[in-house]
Amino acid sequence: MTTTLITGANKGIGYETARRLVGAGHDVWVGARDAERGRAAADRIGARAVQLDVTDDTSVSAALEAIADQAGRLDVLVNNAGIPDNTVGVEGISGATALAVLNTNVAGVVRVTQAALPLLRSSDRGSIVNVSSGLGSFGANTDPARPESQTPLIVYAASKAAVAMLTLKYAQALPGLRVNAACPGLTATDFAAGFPGAQPVEDAVGVIVDLACAGLDGRTGTVLEAEGPLAW
């Protein structure tokens, strides 16, 4: 059985991904900053829960130790946890607000990935899926036909561009693992409050689930959306 950890999985895209992967036969660990909410979410779908705050090194280490002790393995890591910054344009941006977003969305990926590497390296199917966004793609943001080019979410977009580069560089540094980023698109979660045209979460997670279920011959070092590879 494939053992999978999903960060930020007590609601939204993370929760739906967990539900789908449980249905696909994975032994899923729901990582959640709030332990009680994490347990409730895990109980609803037949998963396991672990308290995990991606901004806290001690919490991250304890979570991976718990998985090692209780499951003995980790095959797939889905770095989903993130926070929005729906500040449109420059008003309201500060160094402090930027650091908060980058600490969760970028440094959080690094913290969890680094802590998970010993378990992932010992797996014969180790895979990392980083949940990113088209807003992190230079190609999408410079294409007038795409909505990203008309959406000046400065700090959030920068955080997801960083996730894309982390994906590429981790893939290059870890040839024994598969490392990819998935862009689910604009989805009707807390993140998309106030943005029209958001898709249901059930329609958004397919690209994440596909990468989490890919075999040993699956791709690595790519950023994917539902339609296929996304230009960097």
KEKE-3310 file (N, C-alpha, C; in steps of 0.2 Angstrom, whole numbers, plus 5000, padded with zeros to 4 digits):
npx = (5004:5003:5010:5005:5008:4999:5000:4991:4978:4965:4954:4947:4957:4967:4960:4951:4959:4965:4954:4951:4963:4963:4952:4959:4966:4977:4987:4983:4989:4983:4989:4988:4987:4979:4975:4963:4954:4960:4960:4946:4943:4951:4945:4932:4935:4942:4956:4972:4978:4989:4997:5003:5012:5017:5025:5033:5047:5049:5036:5035:5046:5041:5029:5034:5042:5032:5025:5035:5036:5024:5019:5030:5035:5036:5029:5024:5024:5013:5014:5004:4999:4996:4995:4984:4987:4977:4979:4977:4986:4997:4994:4994:5003:5017:5033:5032:5019:5023:5033:5026:5018:5028:5034:5025:5021:5033:5045:5039:5037:5050:5054:5046:5049:5063:5062:5055:5063:5072:5063:5057:5067:5070:5060:5053:5046:5046:5039:5036:5024:5021:5010:5005:5002:4995:4998:5011:5018:5029:5026:5012:5009:5013:5006:4994:4981:4978:4971:4979:4988:4981:4979:4985:4991:5003:5012:5008:5009:5022:5027:5022:5029:5042:5039:5038:5052:5058:5053:5059:5073:5074:5070:5081:5091:5088:5088:5083:5070:5053:5049:5037:5026:5009:4996:4981:4972:4960:4950:4935:4938:4943:4953:4949:4940:4929:4933:4928:4921:4927:4931:4923:4929:4930:4933:4945:4956:4961:4974:4983:4980:4983:4997:5001:4998:5006:5017:5033:5040:5035:5034:5046:5052:5043:5030:5013:4996:4979:4977:4989:5008:5014:5020:5035)
npy = (4994:5011:5024:5040:5057:5072:5089:5102:5097:5096:5103:5109:5109:5100:5091:5086:5079:5070:5062:5057:5049:5040:5033:5027:5018:5022:5024:5036:5051:5064:5079:5093:5109:5112:5101:5094:5097:5091:5077:5076:5078:5067:5056:5056:5052:5040:5041:5044:5055:5068:5080:5095:5109:5119:5129:5128:5121:5111:5105:5100:5090:5082:5077:5069:5060:5053:5047:5039:5030:5024:5020:5017:5020:5031:5035:5045:5062:5076:5092:5103:5113:5130:5148:5161:5177:5189:5202:5214:5222:5235:5241:5239:5229:5223:5221:5213:5206:5200:5191:5182:5175:5169:5162:5152:5146:5144:5142:5133:5122:5118:5115:5103:5095:5092:5086:5075:5068:5057:5046:5046:5043:5030:5023:5013:5020:5033:5050:5067:5079:5095:5107:5120:5135:5142:5156:5156:5154:5160:5160:5159:5171:5180:5179:5186:5180:5172:5171:5174:5184:5195:5197:5204:5198:5200:5195:5182:5176:5177:5168:5156:5155:5153:5140:5133:5134:5127:5115:5111:5111:5102:5091:5089:5087:5076:5062:5050:5051:5056:5072:5084:5098:5103:5111:5116:5125:5139:5138:5134:5137:5143:5151:5157:5166:5179:5179:5177:5163:5151:5134:5119:5110:5096:5095:5100:5093:5083:5083:5083:5071:5062:5063:5059:5046:5041:5029:5021:5025:5037:5055:5068:5084:5093:5105:5104:5106:5104:5103:5099:5100:5115:5130:5136)
npz = (5000:4996:5005:5010:5013:5015:5016:5025:5024:5029:5024:5009:4994:4998:5007:4998:4989:4998:5001:4988:4986:4996:4992:4981:4986:4994:5009:5018:5026:5034:5036:5047:5053:5064:5076:5080:5070:5060:5064:5063:5050:5044:5050:5043:5031:5032:5034:5041:5054:5057:5067:5060:5057:5044:5046:5057:5063:5073:5074:5061:5061:5071:5066:5055:5061:5068:5058:5053:5064:5065:5053:5046:5034:5019:5004:4996:4995:4997:4995:5000:5009:5011:5011:5006:4998:4994:4990:4979:4967:4973:4985:5002:5003:5012:5019:5030:5027:5016:5020:5028:5019:5011:5020:5023:5011:5003:5011:5019:5011:5009:5022:5025:5015:5017:5029:5026:5017:5021:5023:5011:5002:5006:5000:4987:4977:4978:4979:4976:4976:4973:4976:4966:4956:4941:4942:4946:4935:4922:4909:4908:4914:4906:4895:4885:4883:4894:4910:4921:4917:4919:4932:4946:4958:4968:4978:4981:4968:4967:4977:4972:4960:4965:4971:4959:4955:4965:4963:4951:4954:4965:4959:4950:4959:4965:4958:4961:4965:4960:4956:4955:4950:4953:4946:4950:4946:4946:4960:4970:4984:5001:4997:4985:4987:4982:4969:4953:4943:4948:4949:4954:4969:4967:4954:4952:4957:4950:4943:4953:4960:4949:4948:4960:4960:4950:4941:4943:4931:4929:4925:4929:4937:4931:4928:4930:4923:4921:4907:4903:4902:4909:4904:4910)
capx = (5000:5006:5009:5005:5006:4996:5000:4985:4973:4959:4949:4949:4960:4970:4955:4948:4965:4966:4948:4952:4969:4960:4948:4963:4970:4983:4986:4984:4990:4980:4992:4984:4989:4974:4975:4956:4951:4964:4957:4939:4943:4953:4939:4927:4937:4946:4963:4975:4979:4995:4997:5008:5012:5023:5030:5036:5052:5047:5030:5036:5050:5037:5025:5038:5044:5026:5023:5040:5035:5017:5018:5036:5037:5032:5030:5022:5023:5010:5015:4998:4998:4998:4990:4983:4987:4973:4980:4977:4990:5003:4992:4993:5009:5023:5038:5029:5014:5026:5037:5021:5016:5033:5036:5021:5021:5039:5049:5035:5038:5057:5054:5043:5052:5069:5061:5053:5068:5075:5058:5055:5073:5070:5054:5055:5042:5046:5037:5034:5020:5020:5004:5007:4997:4997:5001:5018:5021:5031:5023:5005:5008:5015:5001:4987:4975:4977:4969:4985:4991:4977:4978:4991:4992:5010:5016:5006:5011:5030:5027:5021:5035:5047:5038:5040:5059:5060:5051:5064:5079:5074:5070:5088:5095:5085:5086:5080:5063:5050:5047:5033:5021:5003:4992:4974:4968:4955:4945:4930:4940:4944:4958:4946:4934:4929:4935:4922:4923:4931:4928:4922:4935:4930:4935:4952:4962:4963:4981:4987:4979:4987:5004:5002:4997:5010:5021:5040:5042:5032:5039:5049:5054:5038:5024:5007:4990:4974:4978:4996:5013:5013:5026:5039)
capy = (5000:5017:5028:5047:5063:5078:5094:5106:5092:5096:5106:5112:5105:5095:5087:5082:5075:5065:5058:5053:5045:5035:5029:5024:5013:5024:5025:5043:5055:5071:5084:5099:5113:5111:5093:5092:5098:5086:5071:5075:5077:5060:5051:5056:5048:5034:5042:5045:5062:5070:5088:5097:5116:5119:5135:5126:5115:5106:5102:5096:5084:5077:5073:5064:5054:5049:5043:5034:5025:5021:5018:5014:5022:5037:5035:5051:5068:5081:5099:5107:5118:5137:5153:5166:5184:5192:5209:5215:5228:5236:5244:5234:5225:5225:5216:5208:5202:5195:5186:5178:5171:5166:5157:5146:5144:5142:5139:5127:5116:5116:5111:5097:5090:5090:5081:5069:5065:5050:5041:5045:5040:5023:5020:5011:5024:5040:5055:5073:5083:5102:5111:5127:5139:5146:5162:5156:5153:5166:5159:5161:5178:5185:5177:5190:5176:5169:5176:5176:5190:5201:5196:5207:5196:5200:5191:5175:5174:5176:5162:5150:5155:5150:5133:5130:5133:5122:5108:5109:5110:5096:5085:5088:5085:5069:5058:5044:5052:5060:5078:5088:5103:5102:5118:5114:5131:5143:5133:5137:5136:5149:5155:5160:5171:5185:5178:5173:5158:5146:5127:5115:5107:5090:5095:5103:5089:5077:5083:5081:5064:5058:5063:5055:5039:5039:5024:5023:5028:5044:5061:5072:5090:5096:5109:5102:5108:5098:5102:5096:5104:5122:5134:5139)
capz = (5000:4996:5011:5007:5017:5012:5021:5024:5021:5033:5020:5002:4989:5002:5009:4992:4987:5002:5000:4982:4986:5000:4987:4976:4990:4998:5016:5018:5032:5034:5039:5048:5059:5070:5077:5081:5064:5056:5066:5061:5043:5043:5052:5038:5024:5033:5033:5047:5055:5061:5068:5056:5055:5040:5048:5063:5062:5078:5072:5055:5063:5075:5061:5051:5066:5070:5052:5053:5069:5065:5046:5044:5027:5016:4997:4992:4999:4993:4998:4998:5013:5009:5013:5001:4999:4989:4989:4972:4966:4977:4991:5007:5003:5016:5020:5035:5024:5011:5023:5031:5013:5009:5025:5023:5004:5000:5016:5022:5006:5010:5029:5025:5010:5020:5035:5023:5013:5023:5022:5003:4999:5007:4997:4980:4973:4981:4974:4979:4972:4975:4973:4964:4953:4935:4944:4947:4928:4918:4903:4909:4916:4900:4889:4886:4883:4900:4915:4925:4915:4921:4940:4949:4965:4967:4983:4980:4962:4968:4981:4968:4955:4969:4971:4953:4954:4970:4960:4946:4957:4969:4954:4947:4965:4968:4953:4963:4966:4955:4959:4951:4953:4950:4946:4950:4943:4951:4963:4974:4991:5004:4993:4979:4989:4979:4962:4949:4938:4951:4948:4960:4971:4964:4947:4952:4960:4946:4941:4959:4961:4944:4949:4966:4958:4944:4942:4943:4925:4928:4924:4935:4935:4927:4931:4926:4924:4918:4900:4901:4905:4910:4902:4916)
cpx = (5004:5005:5010:5004:5004:4996:4993:4979:4966:4953:4952:4952:4964:4966:4952:4953:4965:4960:4949:4958:4967:4956:4953:4968:4976:4981:4988:4984:4988:4984:4988:4987:4985:4973:4968:4953:4954:4961:4950:4939:4946:4948:4934:4929:4941:4953:4966:4977:4985:4995:5003:5007:5018:5028:5034:5041:5050:5041:5031:5040:5045:5032:5028:5040:5038:5024:5028:5038:5029:5016:5024:5039:5033:5034:5029:5021:5019:5010:5010:4997:5000:4993:4989:4985:4983:4973:4981:4981:4995:5000:4991:4998:5014:5028:5035:5024:5018:5030:5032:5019:5022:5035:5032:5022:5027:5044:5046:5036:5045:5057:5051:5047:5059:5068:5059:5058:5071:5070:5057:5061:5073:5064:5056:5050:5041:5044:5035:5030:5019:5014:5005:5001:5000:5000:5008:5022:5023:5027:5016:5004:5010:5011:4995:4981:4974:4975:4974:4988:4987:4976:4984:4991:5000:5014:5014:5009:5019:5031:5027:5026:5041:5046:5040:5048:5061:5059:5057:5071:5079:5074:5077:5092:5094:5083:5083:5072:5060:5047:5043:5029:5015:4999:4985:4969:4963:4950:4941:4932:4940:4948:4955:4941:4935:4931:4930:4925:4927:4927:4927:4928:4936:4933:4943:4958:4964:4971:4985:4986:4983:4994:5006:5002:5002:5015:5029:5043:5039:5037:5041:5051:5049:5033:5018:5001:4985:4975:4985:5002:5012:5020:5029:5038)
cpy = (5006:5022:5036:5052:5069:5083:5099:5103:5092:5099:5107:5107:5099:5090:5082:5077:5069:5060:5054:5048:5039:5030:5025:5019:5015:5024:5032:5046:5062:5075:5090:5102:5113:5104:5091:5092:5092:5079:5070:5074:5070:5055:5051:5052:5042:5035:5042:5052:5063:5078:5090:5105:5117:5125:5134:5120:5109:5102:5097:5089:5079:5073:5068:5058:5050:5045:5037:5028:5021:5017:5014:5016:5028:5036:5041:5057:5073:5087:5103:5113:5125:5142:5158:5173:5187:5199:5210:5222:5229:5239:5238:5229:5228:5220:5211:5203:5197:5190:5180:5173:5167:5160:5151:5143:5141:5139:5133:5121:5114:5112:5104:5092:5088:5085:5075:5065:5058:5045:5040:5042:5032:5019:5018:5015:5031:5046:5061:5077:5090:5105:5118:5130:5141:5153:5162:5154:5159:5166:5161:5168:5183:5183:5181:5186:5172:5174:5178:5182:5196:5201:5198:5205:5195:5195:5184:5173:5173:5170:5156:5150:5151:5142:5130:5129:5127:5115:5106:5107:5104:5090:5084:5085:5078:5065:5052:5044:5056:5066:5082:5093:5102:5109:5116:5119:5134:5138:5136:5134:5143:5154:5159:5165:5177:5185:5174:5168:5152:5139:5124:5111:5100:5089:5097:5098:5084:5077:5081:5074:5060:5058:5059:5048:5036:5034:5026:5026:5035:5050:5064:5079:5094:5100:5107:5105:5103:5097:5099:5101:5112:5126:5137:5147)
cpz = (5000:5001:5009:5013:5013:5017:5020:5021:5025:5029:5013:4998:4992:5004:5003:4989:4991:5001:4993:4982:4991:4996:4982:4980:4994:5005:5017:5025:5031:5038:5040:5054:5065:5071:5077:5074:5059:5057:5063:5053:5041:5044:5046:5032:5025:5032:5040:5048:5059:5061:5064:5054:5051:5042:5054:5063:5067:5076:5066:5057:5067:5071:5057:5055:5068:5064:5052:5058:5068:5058:5044:5037:5025:5009:4993:4997:4995:4997:4996:5002:5010:5011:5007:5003:4993:4989:4982:4971:4972:4984:4996:5008:5008:5016:5025:5032:5019:5014:5026:5025:5011:5014:5025:5016:5001:5006:5019:5017:5008:5017:5028:5021:5014:5025:5032:5019:5015:5022:5014:5000:5000:5003:4990:4975:4975:4976:4978:4974:4976:4972:4972:4960:4946:4936:4945:4940:4924:4912:4903:4910:4911:4894:4890:4886:4889:4906:4920:4924:4917:4929:4944:4957:4966:4972:4982:4974:4963:4972:4976:4962:4959:4970:4965:4952:4959:4967:4955:4949:4962:4964:4951:4953:4967:4962:4954:4964:4960:4959:4954:4954:4949:4951:4945:4946:4948:4953:4969:4982:4995:5001:4988:4981:4986:4971:4958:4945:4942:4950:4954:4962:4968:4957:4947:4954:4956:4944:4947:4960:4956:4946:4955:4965:4952:4946:4942:4937:4924:4927:4930:4932:4931:4931:4927:4928:4921:4911:4898:4904:4904:4908:4909:4916)
residu = (MET:THR:THR:THR:LEU:ILE:THR:GLY:ALA:ASN:LYS:GLY:ILE:GLY:TYR:GLU:THR:ALA:ARG:ARG:LEU:VAL:GLY:ALA:GLY:HIS:ASP:VAL:TRP:VAL:GLY:ALA:ARG:ASP:ALA:GLU:ARG:GLY:ARG:ALA:ALA:ALA:ASP:ARG:ILE:GLY:ALA:ARG:ALA:VAL:GLN:LEU:ASP:VAL:THR:ASP:ASP:THR:SER:VAL:SER:ALA:ALA:LEU:GLU:ALA:ILE:ALA:ASP:GLN:ALA:GLY:ARG:LEU:ASP:VAL:LEU:VAL:ASN:ASN:ALA:GLY:ILE:PRO:ASP:ASN:THR:VAL:GLY:VAL:GLU:GLY:ILE:SER:GLY:ALA:THR:ALA:LEU:ALA:VAL:LEU:ASN:THR:ASN:VAL:ALA:GLY:VAL:VAL:ARG:VAL:THR:GLN:ALA:ALA:LEU:PRO:LEU:LEU:ARG:SER:SER:ASP:ARG:GLY:SER:ILE:VAL:ASN:VAL:SER:SER:GLY:LEU:GLY:SER:PHE:GLY:ALA:ASN:THR:ASP:PRO:ALA:ARG:PRO:GLU:SER:GLN:THR:PRO:LEU:ILE:VAL:TYR:ALA:ALA:SER:LYS:ALA:ALA:VAL:ALA:MET:LEU:THR:LEU:LYS:TYR:ALA:GLN:ALA:LEU:PRO:GLY:LEU:ARG:VAL:ASN:ALA:ALA:CYS:PRO:GLY:LEU:THR:ALA:THR:ASP:PHE:ALA:ALA:GLY:PHE:PRO:GLY:ALA:GLN:PRO:VAL:GLU:ASP:ALA:VAL:GLY:VAL:ILE:VAL:ASP:LEU:ALA:CYS:ALA:GLY:LEU:ASP:GLY:ARG:THR:GLY:THR:VAL:LEU:GLU:ALA:GLU:GLY:PRO:LEU:ALA:TRP)
# end
